[in-house]
Amino acid sequence: MFLMYLPIIVIAIQSFNESTGLIYQFTGFTFDHWKNVLTFNLDSSLMKAISTTLLVALLATGISTVLGTIIAIGIHSLPQKKRQGMVFLNQVPILNADIITGISLMFVFKIVAEVIPGVFGIPSLLIAHVFFCIPYVVLSVLPKLAELDDNLYDAALDLYCKPAVGITKVIIPAIMPGILTGMLIAFTMSIDDFLISFFNAGQVNNLSIYIYGGYNRRLAPEVYAYNTILSTVIIVALIAMYVSSSLKKRKNLKREPRHA
């Protein structure tokens, strides 16, 4: 378990390193890199890469969460055999190698670019990220849908609730933990992605492409501070979700009547 968190710890230590050279050369302690990140006092190319990364990640997370939830509800409503087939098809993009997905999407965007010039860049990067984030959202939401009582939605309709209102007022709140989990996974996957972004970003650089290019030159030390902040935010969000879920389970157990 320690080895899994070791890279995060190393990056966190490096974010306080006075040296701007190799990662093992710790020459002194400084807050300068953190100060530069928090005050947005960054190199223009790094600032643009971070802005692009966050913009694409937030948009891709929002779009894939909505579409993934709708798809998951649709899959859950199918008969069992068709449902199993759709779940299998949903897992194929996850199991597929990123380099194959990236190159395949690149060819698609090249064909589209013949009709719609300028598609390479933010549009192609965003569409590619939505494409590979949706299956993770679907995979996170489906287990929560499986836990639901099948009669819950029918009961809402029997109480003269419109179908759309039944979904938004009954189904969505019940599966919200799965939606939030899928949303967090989608955000993390988008922030972390390199291979698919590399083939579909055009002339645009997100942070992963910027870091890759940085090994051919001096990498800005603020990158370590930024990555530490991002990792901390994700870990805190996971802890908050876990605590919230545990508290809800305890409340539900207390509400259940005790049998003698």
Secondary structure, DSSP 8 states (H G I E B T S, - for coil): -HHHHHHHHHHHHHTTBS--S-TT----B-SHHHHHHHTT---HHHHHHHHHHHHHHHHHHHHHHHHHHHHHHHHHTS-HHHHHHHHHHHHHHHHS-HHHHHHHHHHHHHHHHHHSTT-TTHHHHHHHHHHHHHHHHHHHHHHHHHHS-THHHHHHHHTT--HHHHIIIIIHHHTHHHHHHHHHHHHHHHHH--HHHHHH-TT---HHHHHHHHTTS---THHHHHHHHHHHHHHHHHHHHHHHHHHHHHHHHHHS----
